[in-house]
Amino acid sequence: MISLRKFFRPDPDPREARRPLWNAVVAAARAPHWYQAGGVPDTLDGRFDMISLMMALVLHRIEADPDQTLAGVQLTELFVTDMDGQMRQIGFGDMVVGKQVGRMVGALGGRLGAYRAADGSDELRTALVRNLWRGNAPADAELAHVMAGVTRLRGALAAMPVADLITADHLPDAA
């Protein structure tokens, strides 16, 4: 006899395999040095911008391995799910959440392009100022700290096999 539980038991969500990496992205974005030495505003926008920066760097690394495309999609889906949950927790209603999350995904897409700029380049500097500080130039030391952190993190991610990255529960230290 076939058990009916088989038909009503949901299969495990395959995105959950990327949950440790998603948590690592968020933890890296929340590292105090970005906000203290880097002067990134410790606000909802500033936190979103740091998560977007970390996501862009990780997704750039994942896309270097065409066999891991699904992992990048799953990680992005966790981003969307988490942003949806955060918006609801803040108190946005159903009518607004979809539009806000859509804007966030669009912002992430724009940052994916902007953060392809070479380490130390004027293009990267401009993208960081525009996105992290909303166009208000930070102190030179703060910008230098963030740019150096991005360079360190990119280097560490480049040295990490993508197969290891997609199962990682932490990102290399960028401080």
TAGI-V955018 format. One record per backbone hydrogen bond with DSSP energy under -0.5 kcal/mol. CO is the residue of the C=O (numbers start at 1). NH is the residue of the N-H. Records with the same first field share a line. If there is no record, write none. Layout:
CO=NH, NH
This chain:
3=6
4=7, 8
5=9
8=10
12=14
13=16
14=17
15=18
16=19
18=22
19=23
20=24
21=25
22=26
23=27
24=28
25=29
26=30
28=31
31=34, 35
32=35, 36
33=37, 38
34=40
41=43
43=47
44=48
45=49
46=50
47=51
48=52
49=53
50=54
51=55
52=56
53=57
54=58
55=59
56=60
57=61
58=62
59=63
60=64
61=64
62=65
64=66
65=68
66=69
68=71, 72
69=73
70=74
71=75
72=76
73=77
74=78
75=79
76=80
77=81
78=82
79=83
80=84
81=85
82=86
83=87
84=88
85=89
86=90
87=91, 92
93=96, 97
94=98
96=100
97=101
98=102
99=103
100=104
101=105
102=106
103=107
104=108
105=109
106=110
107=111
108=112
109=113
110=114
111=115
113=116
114=117
118=121
121=125
122=126
123=127
124=128
125=129
126=130
127=131
128=132, 133
129=133, 135
132=41
133=136
135=137
139=143
140=144
141=145
142=146
143=147
144=148
145=149
146=150
147=151
148=152
149=153
150=154
151=155
152=156
153=157
154=158
155=159
156=160
157=160
161=164, 165
162=166
164=167
165=168
